[in-house]
Amino acid sequence: MNLNDQYAGACTSWVRYSRYEFRQFPDGVRVIPAADAVPQLYNPLETAWEMLAEAMELGRQRRQDLANIDEAVLRFAERYGLLGIAADLPSDPDFLRSREILLPENDFGFTPGTIPIGEYLNRFFPEGTLPCPEDTLGTAAGREESYNLVFSRGYGERLSWIRDYFAGLERVYSRRDSAGSSPLTRPHTLRYQVTGGVQPRLQWIFPSLESVLDLALAQSLCAEEPVLRVCKNCGKIYYNPHARSEFCSVRCRNQYNVRAWRSRQRENG
Ligand SMILES: [Zn+2]
């Protein structure tokens, strides 16, 4: 199943910077592009399965306390960018036009209800560092003006938001086979438009990287054949469309086979 074919021509373009770092602010540590980092626009639907597998594997490591994933969150951001929470939460993606923003129920600690725009932006930008009007990466990507802020170098997201979000994805995935699992609802506003011209076509608009990840998770839960794999030896979640193997690596296959052989030996001895 190829999401890029399924949503062909969708507006998904997203930004990733070549390097991210942690910066400490009074309300916590943020993940933010480094001063010398170079931005690049790309289409996250093309690598949605890899991205989902990586996010959920980090979520698994966090939930099971297997490793400190902080550095891995930076590497994830360098491959795929930040989640885009600032653009995802408001029901109107062109939120810069409003003085107040209406926030829905969310997992990021924002009180549902209206919040003044300045206060909202302060959660993503340290005070006084709103990007200058020359930052136009968002509109260059065919998106609303608010994305000029979200795609800018000054935009950061709290490390704890990202870690908890990854853990939440994996929590849902880990319960995929249980009969009592509850319906999965996500608060995104996934919009569409019909393009103009002689041959109009339907174009889906994904508001954020988070919305691409959530959609990929939803699709993976509904797929007839599992899209992602879980290593039989180490439990790692991975994506490999070509291999039939049940293991994430040769090493894991060998380890598993040695263990199986030893336990057979014990039974026979
Ligand atoms: Zn493995």
py3Dmol code that shows the C-alpha trace and the ligand (Angstrom):
import py3Dmol

protein = """\
ATOM      1  CA  MET A   1       0.000   0.000   0.000  1.00  0.00           C
ATOM      2  CA  ASN A   2       1.533   3.265  -1.121  1.00  0.00           C
ATOM      3  CA  LEU A   3       0.110   6.327   0.604  1.00  0.00           C
ATOM      4  CA  ASN A   4       1.659   8.652  -1.939  1.00  0.00           C
ATOM      5  CA  ASP A   5      -0.374   6.963  -4.693  1.00  0.00           C
ATOM      6  CA  GLN A   6      -3.505   6.847  -2.601  1.00  0.00           C
ATOM      7  CA  TYR A   7      -3.346  10.592  -1.916  1.00  0.00           C
ATOM      8  CA  ALA A   8      -1.705  11.536  -5.194  1.00  0.00           C
ATOM      9  CA  GLY A   9      -1.157  15.254  -5.617  1.00  0.00           C
ATOM     10  CA  ALA A  10      -2.013  15.994  -1.976  1.00  0.00           C
ATOM     11  CA  CYS A  11      -0.669  19.141  -0.350  1.00  0.00           C
ATOM     12  CA  THR A  12       1.769  17.635   2.117  1.00  0.00           C
ATOM     13  CA  SER A  13       5.004  19.533   1.583  1.00  0.00           C
ATOM     14  CA  TRP A  14       6.893  19.811   4.825  1.00  0.00           C
ATOM     15  CA  VAL A  15      10.176  21.302   5.998  1.00  0.00           C
ATOM     16  CA  ARG A  16      13.144  19.568   7.574  1.00  0.00           C
ATOM     17  CA  TYR A  17      16.315  21.336   8.649  1.00  0.00           C
ATOM     18  CA  SER A  18      19.731  19.772   8.294  1.00  0.00           C
ATOM     19  CA  ARG A  19      20.396  20.001  12.039  1.00  0.00           C
ATOM     20  CA  TYR A  20      18.296  20.345  15.199  1.00  0.00           C
ATOM     21  CA  GLU A  21      19.359  20.937  18.769  1.00  0.00           C
ATOM     22  CA  PHE A  22      17.940  21.196  22.267  1.00  0.00           C
ATOM     23  CA  ARG A  23      17.439  24.585  23.796  1.00  0.00           C
ATOM     24  CA  GLN A  24      16.390  25.168  27.366  1.00  0.00           C
ATOM     25  CA  PHE A  25      13.504  27.557  27.986  1.00  0.00           C
ATOM     26  CA  PRO A  26      11.694  28.347  31.241  1.00  0.00           C
ATOM     27  CA  ASP A  27       8.852  25.996  30.317  1.00  0.00           C
ATOM     28  CA  GLY A  28      11.091  23.096  29.273  1.00  0.00           C
ATOM     29  CA  VAL A  29      13.508  21.824  26.631  1.00  0.00           C
ATOM     30  CA  ARG A  30      12.645  22.516  23.016  1.00  0.00           C
ATOM     31  CA  VAL A  31      13.745  20.867  19.795  1.00  0.00           C
ATOM     32  CA  ILE A  32      14.623  23.657  17.398  1.00  0.00           C
ATOM     33  CA  PRO A  33      16.658  24.053  14.161  1.00  0.00           C
ATOM     34  CA  ALA A  34      20.323  24.931  14.735  1.00  0.00           C
ATOM     35  CA  ALA A  35      21.418  28.438  13.756  1.00  0.00           C
ATOM     36  CA  ASP A  36      23.406  27.234  10.731  1.00  0.00           C
ATOM     37  CA  ALA A  37      20.929  24.544   9.617  1.00  0.00           C
ATOM     38  CA  VAL A  38      19.674  24.488   6.039  1.00  0.00           C
ATOM     39  CA  PRO A  39      15.937  23.993   5.348  1.00  0.00           C
ATOM     40  CA  GLN A  40      14.627  21.637   2.710  1.00  0.00           C
ATOM     41  CA  LEU A  41      11.050  21.037   1.565  1.00  0.00           C
ATOM     42  CA  TYR A  42       9.978  17.444   0.913  1.00  0.00           C
ATOM     43  CA  ASN A  43       6.917  15.208   0.667  1.00  0.00           C
ATOM     44  CA  PRO A  44       6.462  13.110   3.842  1.00  0.00           C
ATOM     45  CA  LEU A  45       3.895  10.820   2.197  1.00  0.00           C
ATOM     46  CA  GLU A  46       6.714   9.288   0.161  1.00  0.00           C
ATOM     47  CA  THR A  47       8.335   7.879   3.279  1.00  0.00           C
ATOM     48  CA  ALA A  48       5.296   7.703   5.568  1.00  0.00           C
ATOM     49  CA  TRP A  49       5.786   4.018   6.523  1.00  0.00           C
ATOM     50  CA  GLU A  50       9.447   4.417   7.397  1.00  0.00           C
ATOM     51  CA  MET A  51       8.591   7.527   9.379  1.00  0.00           C
ATOM     52  CA  LEU A  52       5.765   5.814  11.275  1.00  0.00           C
ATOM     53  CA  ALA A  53       7.942   2.795  12.059  1.00  0.00           C
ATOM     54  CA  GLU A  54      10.727   5.034  13.392  1.00  0.00           C
ATOM     55  CA  ALA A  55       8.343   7.146  15.481  1.00  0.00           C
ATOM     56  CA  MET A  56       6.664   4.091  16.992  1.00  0.00           C
ATOM     57  CA  GLU A  57       9.950   2.329  17.649  1.00  0.00           C
ATOM     58  CA  LEU A  58      11.090   5.394  19.628  1.00  0.00           C
ATOM     59  CA  GLY A  59       7.727   5.367  21.405  1.00  0.00           C
ATOM     60  CA  ARG A  60       8.217   1.696  22.269  1.00  0.00           C
ATOM     61  CA  GLN A  61      11.707   2.310  23.657  1.00  0.00           C
ATOM     62  CA  ARG A  62      10.332   5.104  25.796  1.00  0.00           C
ATOM     63  CA  ARG A  63       7.291   3.235  27.039  1.00  0.00           C
ATOM     64  CA  GLN A  64       9.308   0.159  27.958  1.00  0.00           C
ATOM     65  CA  ASP A  65      12.148   2.249  29.365  1.00  0.00           C
ATOM     66  CA  LEU A  66      14.648   0.560  27.021  1.00  0.00           C
ATOM     67  CA  ALA A  67      16.691   3.646  26.160  1.00  0.00           C
ATOM     68  CA  ASN A  68      16.923   7.402  26.446  1.00  0.00           C
ATOM     69  CA  ILE A  69      15.479   8.514  23.104  1.00  0.00           C
ATOM     70  CA  ASP A  70      16.310  12.227  23.325  1.00  0.00           C
ATOM     71  CA  GLU A  71      19.183  12.172  20.821  1.00  0.00           C
ATOM     72  CA  ALA A  72      17.140   9.941  18.530  1.00  0.00           C
ATOM     73  CA  VAL A  73      14.369  12.563  18.541  1.00  0.00           C
ATOM     74  CA  LEU A  74      16.866  15.051  17.059  1.00  0.00           C
ATOM     75  CA  ARG A  75      17.831  12.552  14.345  1.00  0.00           C
ATOM     76  CA  PHE A  76      14.141  11.963  13.629  1.00  0.00           C
ATOM     77  CA  ALA A  77      13.613  15.724  13.222  1.00  0.00           C
ATOM     78  CA  GLU A  78      16.563  15.887  10.823  1.00  0.00           C
ATOM     79  CA  ARG A  79      14.979  13.221   8.655  1.00  0.00           C
ATOM     80  CA  TYR A  80      11.368  14.397   8.816  1.00  0.00           C
ATOM     81  CA  GLY A  81      11.079  17.781  10.538  1.00  0.00           C
ATOM     82  CA  LEU A  82       9.007  18.773  13.570  1.00  0.00           C
ATOM     83  CA  LEU A  83       5.409  17.629  14.120  1.00  0.00           C
ATOM     84  CA  GLY A  84       3.820  20.974  13.202  1.00  0.00           C
ATOM     85  CA  ILE A  85       1.627  21.128  16.299  1.00  0.00           C
ATOM     86  CA  ALA A  86       1.169  24.919  16.036  1.00  0.00           C
ATOM     87  CA  ALA A  87      -0.512  24.549  12.640  1.00  0.00           C
ATOM     88  CA  ASP A  88      -2.355  21.371  13.514  1.00  0.00           C
ATOM     89  CA  LEU A  89      -4.194  22.398  16.674  1.00  0.00           C
ATOM     90  CA  PRO A  90      -6.255  25.392  15.448  1.00  0.00           C
ATOM     91  CA  SER A  91      -9.305  24.499  13.398  1.00  0.00           C
ATOM     92  CA  ASP A  92      -8.405  27.342  11.028  1.00  0.00           C
ATOM     93  CA  PRO A  93      -4.926  26.674   9.593  1.00  0.00           C
ATOM     94  CA  ASP A  94      -4.735  30.311   8.519  1.00  0.00           C
ATOM     95  CA  PHE A  95      -4.781  31.250  12.190  1.00  0.00           C
ATOM     96  CA  LEU A  96      -2.682  34.400  11.835  1.00  0.00           C
ATOM     97  CA  ARG A  97      -5.799  36.219  10.671  1.00  0.00           C
ATOM     98  CA  SER A  98      -7.460  35.774  14.037  1.00  0.00           C
ATOM     99  CA  ARG A  99      -6.887  37.494  17.356  1.00  0.00           C
ATOM    100  CA  GLU A 100      -7.949  34.464  19.279  1.00  0.00           C
ATOM    101  CA  ILE A 101      -7.493  30.809  18.514  1.00  0.00           C
ATOM    102  CA  LEU A 102      -9.993  28.083  19.312  1.00  0.00           C
ATOM    103  CA  LEU A 103      -8.230  24.974  20.555  1.00  0.00           C
ATOM    104  CA  PRO A 104      -9.846  21.522  20.659  1.00  0.00           C
ATOM    105  CA  GLU A 105      -9.172  18.755  23.178  1.00  0.00           C
ATOM    106  CA  ASN A 106      -5.528  17.805  22.709  1.00  0.00           C
ATOM    107  CA  ASP A 107      -2.651  15.754  24.079  1.00  0.00           C
ATOM    108  CA  PHE A 108      -0.187  18.634  24.329  1.00  0.00           C
ATOM    109  CA  GLY A 109      -1.325  20.306  27.515  1.00  0.00           C
ATOM    110  CA  PHE A 110      -3.221  23.187  25.920  1.00  0.00           C
ATOM    111  CA  THR A 111      -6.466  24.022  27.680  1.00  0.00           C
ATOM    112  CA  PRO A 112      -9.335  23.599  25.209  1.00  0.00           C
ATOM    113  CA  GLY A 113     -11.083  26.866  24.422  1.00  0.00           C
ATOM    114  CA  THR A 114      -9.955  30.225  23.110  1.00  0.00           C
ATOM    115  CA  ILE A 115      -6.467  31.615  23.645  1.00  0.00           C
ATOM    116  CA  PRO A 116      -5.099  35.000  22.491  1.00  0.00           C
ATOM    117  CA  ILE A 117      -2.849  34.632  19.444  1.00  0.00           C
ATOM    118  CA  GLY A 118       0.191  36.166  21.183  1.00  0.00           C
ATOM    119  CA  GLU A 119      -0.031  33.746  24.075  1.00  0.00           C
ATOM    120  CA  TYR A 120      -0.451  30.850  21.663  1.00  0.00           C
ATOM    121  CA  LEU A 121       2.627  31.759  19.631  1.00  0.00           C
ATOM    122  CA  ASN A 122       4.715  32.115  22.794  1.00  0.00           C
ATOM    123  CA  ARG A 123       4.321  28.374  23.338  1.00  0.00           C
ATOM    124  CA  PHE A 124       6.238  27.755  20.116  1.00  0.00           C
ATOM    125  CA  PHE A 125       8.512  30.770  19.924  1.00  0.00           C
ATOM    126  CA  PRO A 126      10.509  32.123  22.806  1.00  0.00           C
ATOM    127  CA  GLU A 127       9.132  35.589  23.447  1.00  0.00           C
ATOM    128  CA  GLY A 128      10.170  38.273  21.032  1.00  0.00           C
ATOM    129  CA  THR A 129      11.653  36.009  18.381  1.00  0.00           C
ATOM    130  CA  LEU A 130       8.832  35.824  15.850  1.00  0.00           C
ATOM    131  CA  PRO A 131      10.468  35.373  12.453  1.00  0.00           C
ATOM    132  CA  CYS A 132      10.796  38.304  10.131  1.00  0.00           C
ATOM    133  CA  PRO A 133       8.426  38.687   7.159  1.00  0.00           C
ATOM    134  CA  GLU A 134      11.167  37.533   4.755  1.00  0.00           C
ATOM    135  CA  ASP A 135      10.685  33.989   6.004  1.00  0.00           C
ATOM    136  CA  THR A 136       8.381  32.715   3.284  1.00  0.00           C
ATOM    137  CA  LEU A 137       9.131  29.020   3.144  1.00  0.00           C
ATOM    138  CA  GLY A 138       5.548  28.161   4.050  1.00  0.00           C
ATOM    139  CA  THR A 139       3.912  30.171   1.287  1.00  0.00           C
ATOM    140  CA  ALA A 140       6.618  28.968  -1.114  1.00  0.00           C
ATOM    141  CA  ALA A 141       5.401  25.456  -0.291  1.00  0.00           C
ATOM    142  CA  GLY A 142       1.870  26.448  -1.318  1.00  0.00           C
ATOM    143  CA  ARG A 143       0.564  26.809   2.223  1.00  0.00           C
ATOM    144  CA  GLU A 144      -1.064  29.567   4.288  1.00  0.00           C
ATOM    145  CA  GLU A 145       0.950  32.419   5.756  1.00  0.00           C
ATOM    146  CA  SER A 146       0.895  30.853   9.202  1.00  0.00           C
ATOM    147  CA  TYR A 147       3.255  28.188   7.825  1.00  0.00           C
ATOM    148  CA  ASN A 148       5.915  30.819   7.288  1.00  0.00           C
ATOM    149  CA  LEU A 149       6.145  30.782  11.082  1.00  0.00           C
ATOM    150  CA  VAL A 150       5.938  27.015  11.475  1.00  0.00           C
ATOM    151  CA  PHE A 151       8.584  26.393   8.788  1.00  0.00           C
ATOM    152  CA  SER A 152      10.919  29.075  10.137  1.00  0.00           C
ATOM    153  CA  ARG A 153      14.172  28.555  11.986  1.00  0.00           C
ATOM    154  CA  GLY A 154      12.743  30.021  15.190  1.00  0.00           C
ATOM    155  CA  TYR A 155       9.959  27.470  15.513  1.00  0.00           C
ATOM    156  CA  GLY A 156      10.492  24.827  18.163  1.00  0.00           C
ATOM    157  CA  GLU A 157       8.490  22.096  19.843  1.00  0.00           C
ATOM    158  CA  ARG A 158       8.878  20.784  23.338  1.00  0.00           C
ATOM    159  CA  LEU A 159      10.862  17.575  23.611  1.00  0.00           C
ATOM    160  CA  SER A 160       8.250  16.157  25.979  1.00  0.00           C
ATOM    161  CA  TRP A 161       5.471  16.742  23.424  1.00  0.00           C
ATOM    162  CA  ILE A 162       7.339  14.743  20.801  1.00  0.00           C
ATOM    163  CA  ARG A 163       8.340  11.924  23.162  1.00  0.00           C
ATOM    164  CA  ASP A 164       4.801  11.567  24.498  1.00  0.00           C
ATOM    165  CA  TYR A 165       3.329  11.695  21.022  1.00  0.00           C
ATOM    166  CA  PHE A 166       5.591   8.859  19.821  1.00  0.00           C
ATOM    167  CA  ALA A 167       4.701   6.819  22.902  1.00  0.00           C
ATOM    168  CA  GLY A 168       1.007   7.425  22.227  1.00  0.00           C
ATOM    169  CA  LEU A 169       1.315   6.160  18.643  1.00  0.00           C
ATOM    170  CA  GLU A 170       2.985   2.991  19.824  1.00  0.00           C
ATOM    171  CA  ARG A 171       0.442   2.481  22.605  1.00  0.00           C
ATOM    172  CA  VAL A 172      -2.351   2.425  20.026  1.00  0.00           C
ATOM    173  CA  TYR A 173      -0.362   0.135  17.720  1.00  0.00           C
ATOM    174  CA  SER A 174       0.493  -2.318  20.497  1.00  0.00           C
ATOM    175  CA  ARG A 175      -3.214  -2.836  21.185  1.00  0.00           C
ATOM    176  CA  ARG A 176      -4.153  -3.354  17.541  1.00  0.00           C
ATOM    177  CA  ASP A 177      -5.155  -6.979  17.960  1.00  0.00           C
ATOM    178  CA  SER A 178      -7.044  -6.736  21.218  1.00  0.00           C
ATOM    179  CA  ALA A 179     -10.765  -7.221  20.846  1.00  0.00           C
ATOM    180  CA  GLY A 180     -11.617  -4.516  23.343  1.00  0.00           C
ATOM    181  CA  SER A 181      -9.654  -1.707  21.692  1.00  0.00           C
ATOM    182  CA  SER A 182     -11.650   1.480  21.423  1.00  0.00           C
ATOM    183  CA  PRO A 183     -12.146   3.501  18.217  1.00  0.00           C
ATOM    184  CA  LEU A 184      -9.281   5.795  17.302  1.00  0.00           C
ATOM    185  CA  THR A 185     -10.264   9.400  16.746  1.00  0.00           C
ATOM    186  CA  ARG A 186      -7.847  12.175  15.909  1.00  0.00           C
ATOM    187  CA  PRO A 187      -8.608  15.875  16.055  1.00  0.00           C
ATOM    188  CA  HIS A 188      -7.092  16.929  12.732  1.00  0.00           C
ATOM    189  CA  THR A 189      -8.820  19.068  10.206  1.00  0.00           C
ATOM    190  CA  LEU A 190      -7.999  17.203   7.020  1.00  0.00           C
ATOM    191  CA  ARG A 191      -9.277  19.418   4.230  1.00  0.00           C
ATOM    192  CA  TYR A 192      -9.489  19.110   0.486  1.00  0.00           C
ATOM    193  CA  GLN A 193      -9.854  21.415  -2.437  1.00  0.00           C
ATOM    194  CA  VAL A 194     -10.679  20.902  -6.085  1.00  0.00           C
ATOM    195  CA  THR A 195      -7.962  22.302  -8.275  1.00  0.00           C
ATOM    196  CA  GLY A 196      -8.967  24.628 -11.099  1.00  0.00           C
ATOM    197  CA  GLY A 197      -8.202  24.199 -14.797  1.00  0.00           C
ATOM    198  CA  VAL A 198      -9.451  21.915 -17.528  1.00  0.00           C
ATOM    199  CA  GLN A 199      -9.030  18.710 -15.554  1.00  0.00           C
ATOM    200  CA  PRO A 200      -9.945  19.503 -11.968  1.00  0.00           C
ATOM    201  CA  ARG A 201      -8.819  17.014  -9.375  1.00  0.00           C
ATOM    202  CA  LEU A 202      -9.391  16.484  -5.709  1.00  0.00           C
ATOM    203  CA  GLN A 203      -6.445  17.553  -3.601  1.00  0.00           C
ATOM    204  CA  TRP A 204      -6.165  16.539   0.057  1.00  0.00           C
ATOM    205  CA  ILE A 205      -4.463  19.017   2.365  1.00  0.00           C
ATOM    206  CA  PHE A 206      -2.518  17.637   5.317  1.00  0.00           C
ATOM    207  CA  PRO A 207      -2.084  20.329   7.973  1.00  0.00           C
ATOM    208  CA  SER A 208       0.988  18.857   9.662  1.00  0.00           C
ATOM    209  CA  LEU A 209       3.540  16.079   9.881  1.00  0.00           C
ATOM    210  CA  GLU A 210       1.548  14.829  12.850  1.00  0.00           C
ATOM    211  CA  SER A 211      -1.504  14.417  10.620  1.00  0.00           C
ATOM    212  CA  VAL A 212       0.522  12.339   8.125  1.00  0.00           C
ATOM    213  CA  LEU A 213       1.797  10.105  10.940  1.00  0.00           C
ATOM    214  CA  ASP A 214      -1.686   9.678  12.383  1.00  0.00           C
ATOM    215  CA  LEU A 215      -3.146   8.824   9.001  1.00  0.00           C
ATOM    216  CA  ALA A 216      -0.373   6.290   8.370  1.00  0.00           C
ATOM    217  CA  LEU A 217      -1.120   4.705  11.749  1.00  0.00           C
ATOM    218  CA  ALA A 218      -4.848   4.567  10.954  1.00  0.00           C
ATOM    219  CA  GLN A 219      -4.111   2.958   7.569  1.00  0.00           C
ATOM    220  CA  SER A 220      -1.745   0.428   9.114  1.00  0.00           C
ATOM    221  CA  LEU A 221      -4.443  -0.605  11.615  1.00  0.00           C
ATOM    222  CA  CYS A 222      -6.936  -1.179   8.805  1.00  0.00           C
ATOM    223  CA  ALA A 223      -4.588  -2.882   6.332  1.00  0.00           C
ATOM    224  CA  GLU A 224      -5.407  -6.495   5.454  1.00  0.00           C
ATOM    225  CA  GLU A 225      -1.730  -7.446   5.304  1.00  0.00           C
ATOM    226  CA  PRO A 226       0.467  -5.941   8.047  1.00  0.00           C
ATOM    227  CA  VAL A 227       2.448  -3.029   6.626  1.00  0.00           C
ATOM    228  CA  LEU A 228       4.935  -2.794   9.476  1.00  0.00           C
ATOM    229  CA  ARG A 229       6.725  -5.659  11.167  1.00  0.00           C
ATOM    230  CA  VAL A 230       7.678  -6.450  14.735  1.00  0.00           C
ATOM    231  CA  CYS A 231      10.957  -8.333  15.147  1.00  0.00           C
ATOM    232  CA  LYS A 232      10.401 -11.797  16.625  1.00  0.00           C
ATOM    233  CA  ASN A 233      13.668 -11.520  18.550  1.00  0.00           C
ATOM    234  CA  CYS A 234      13.977  -7.962  19.890  1.00  0.00           C
ATOM    235  CA  GLY A 235      10.483  -6.531  19.438  1.00  0.00           C
ATOM    236  CA  LYS A 236      11.656  -3.667  17.240  1.00  0.00           C
ATOM    237  CA  ILE A 237       9.019  -2.123  14.969  1.00  0.00           C
ATOM    238  CA  TYR A 238      10.366  -1.753  11.439  1.00  0.00           C
ATOM    239  CA  TYR A 239       9.388  -1.327   7.842  1.00  0.00           C
ATOM    240  CA  ASN A 240      10.804  -3.518   5.115  1.00  0.00           C
ATOM    241  CA  PRO A 241       8.497  -4.051   2.146  1.00  0.00           C
ATOM    242  CA  HIS A 242      10.895  -6.469   0.454  1.00  0.00           C
ATOM    243  CA  ALA A 243      11.933  -8.926   3.133  1.00  0.00           C
ATOM    244  CA  ARG A 244       9.740 -11.843   4.130  1.00  0.00           C
ATOM    245  CA  SER A 245      11.814 -12.314   7.260  1.00  0.00           C
ATOM    246  CA  GLU A 246      10.347 -11.981  10.737  1.00  0.00           C
ATOM    247  CA  PHE A 247      13.536 -10.382  12.043  1.00  0.00           C
ATOM    248  CA  CYS A 248      14.810  -6.804  11.912  1.00  0.00           C
ATOM    249  CA  SER A 249      18.394  -7.895  11.179  1.00  0.00           C
ATOM    250  CA  VAL A 250      20.625 -10.868  10.470  1.00  0.00           C
ATOM    251  CA  ARG A 251      21.929 -10.538  14.005  1.00  0.00           C
ATOM    252  CA  CYS A 252      18.438 -10.923  15.476  1.00  0.00           C
ATOM    253  CA  ARG A 253      17.711 -13.930  13.250  1.00  0.00           C
ATOM    254  CA  ASN A 254      20.921 -15.615  14.376  1.00  0.00           C
ATOM    255  CA  GLN A 255      20.317 -14.841  18.046  1.00  0.00           C
ATOM    256  CA  TYR A 256      16.811 -16.219  17.838  1.00  0.00           C
ATOM    257  CA  ASN A 257      17.905 -19.382  16.045  1.00  0.00           C
ATOM    258  CA  VAL A 258      20.710 -20.026  18.530  1.00  0.00           C
ATOM    259  CA  ARG A 259      18.279 -19.651  21.407  1.00  0.00           C
ATOM    260  CA  ALA A 260      15.752 -21.936  19.763  1.00  0.00           C
ATOM    261  CA  TRP A 261      18.465 -24.520  19.093  1.00  0.00           C
ATOM    262  CA  ARG A 262      19.696 -24.378  22.700  1.00  0.00           C
ATOM    263  CA  SER A 263      16.259 -24.864  24.111  1.00  0.00           C
ATOM    264  CA  ARG A 264      15.738 -27.846  21.792  1.00  0.00           C
ATOM    265  CA  GLN A 265      19.026 -29.269  23.029  1.00  0.00           C
ATOM    266  CA  ARG A 266      17.889 -28.874  26.613  1.00  0.00           C
ATOM    267  CA  GLU A 267      14.597 -30.601  25.899  1.00  0.00           C
ATOM    268  CA  ASN A 268      16.344 -33.483  24.185  1.00  0.00           C
ATOM    269  CA  GLY A 269      19.138 -33.742  26.746  1.00  0.00           C
TER     270      GLY A 269
END
"""
ligand_1 = """\
1
ZN
Zn 15.447 -7.412 16.062
"""
view = py3Dmol.view(width=600, height=400)
view.addModel(protein, "pdb")
view.setStyle({"model": 0}, {"cartoon": {"style": "trace"}})
view.addModel(ligand_1, "xyz")
view.setStyle({"model": 1}, {"stick": {}})
view.zoomTo()
view.show()
